């Protein structure tokens, strides 16, 4: 909610004029902050490395479960950090 410029009465964002003084209310522009998605290359590398980690867990020479979870968690955190950095620069 905003206030009328002239009489300072409460005006909602859907009203075109002030109901107290009858003056027209200037409409505020909506701020657009679009998040930039992470690049397709980052997503492909993330999914490929996650798939390889899963394969290593089920392969003949297995990785241990804690090692597999640590690698997968690290990959997820790196991807989230890359997305955060990409959105912060905009």
ABEGO torsion letter per residue (X at the ends): XBBBAAAGBBBBAABABBAAAGBBBBBBBBBBBBBBBBBAAAAAAAAAAAAAAAAAAABABBBBAAAAAAAAAAAAAAAAAAAAAAAAAX
